[in-house]
Structures are given as C-alpha cells and as structure tokens.
Amino acid sequence: LELARSMVCPRDEVLRLRQADSGPFWQKLPERSAVSYIERNLAVCYLMQGRHVEAARAAAASVEVLPTNSSAFFIQGCCFEEERNSLEQAAVCHTTAIALDPDFKLPYLSLANCRLRQGLLRG
C-alpha cells in the first residue's frame, strides 16, 4: 500500500502537465489510463484492508480521470454496499460496470446480491 501511495504524487504531476495541453481528450488517454489504473489499484488496496471510505475516494478518482474504468465502478459499488449500505447506488455502479465491460463477471454477482438484499429477488 505504501508503494501505491508513493505513486499518487507522480500521477498528480502527470495530470498537471497534461491539463495545460489544449488538445482533444483522446490525446491525454495514455496518461489518463495510467493514472486511473494507479487510483483503481489504490482503491483495491484500501478495500482489502476494509477501509471502504478511502477505497470509495480512490475509485471515484479513478472514474473521474477515466470514466470507462469498469473495475473502478465495481469497487465503488462494493463500497456503497459495505460502508454506506446504499444498495440502490451500489446497483447503479454494478450496472455501469457491466455496461462498460459485459465480460467482467463480478459485477453480475454483486448486482444480484444487491437485488436479493433489497428483496427484489427470491433466494
């Protein structure tokens, strides 16, 4: 986790340098992808430690930088389920993750779990 945290400062510098550019969004895609990956991995580290608030914050940063990061949406959904107990918001995050990457299996399971906990499915 400490190594992941140490990478957060360089990613801020990369974004600052690239924000000065006036080109189209796609020209910043390599940097955005790398930063989103770092933030997402930081979120995973926090989630594994049960630190759901920090995990949610890192996952949100990952989505902000690259809104197509399906695993970051999945992590956000997990955080809504566990920490905030907001099952509907969790379901929205899991549905978004599925829409972005239909082959990603975990959001399907988590979405079903949300719906079951909401009483919308019979077990």
Residue pairs with C-beta under 8 A, 6 or more apart in sequence:
1 42
1 45
1 46
1 49
4 38
4 41
4 42
4 45
5 42
7 38
8 38
8 39
8 42
11 34
11 35
11 38
11 39
14 31
14 34
14 35
15 31
15 35
15 65
18 28
18 31
18 32
21 27
21 28
32 65
32 66
33 66
35 62
35 65
35 66
36 62
36 63
36 65
36 66
36 69
36 72
37 62
39 58
39 59
39 61
39 62
39 65
39 72
40 58
40 59
40 62
40 69
40 71
40 72
40 75
42 58
43 54
43 55
43 56
43 58
43 59
43 62
43 72
43 75
44 55
44 75
46 52
46 54
46 55
46 58
47 55
47 75
47 78
47 79
52 78
52 79
52 82
52 83
52 84
53 79
53 83
55 75
55 78
55 79
56 75
56 76
56 79
56 80
56 83
56 84
59 72
59 73
59 75
59 76
59 79
60 72
60 76
62 69
62 72
62 75
63 69
63 72
63 73
63 76
66 72
68 100
69 100
70 96
70 97
70 98
70 100
70 101
70 104
70 107
71 97
71 101
71 104
73 93
73 94
73 96
73 97
73 100
73 107
74 93
74 94
74 97
74 104
74 106
74 107
74 110
76 93
77 89
77 90
77 91
77 92
77 93
77 94
77 97
77 107
77 110
77 111
77 114
78 90
78 110
80 86
80 87
80 89
80 90
80 93
81 87
81 90
81 110
81 113
81 114
87 114
87 117
87 118
88 114
88 118
90 110
90 114
91 111
91 114
91 115
91 118
94 107
94 108
94 110
94 111
94 114
95 107
95 111
97 104
97 107
98 104
98 107
98 108
98 111
112 121
115 121
116 123
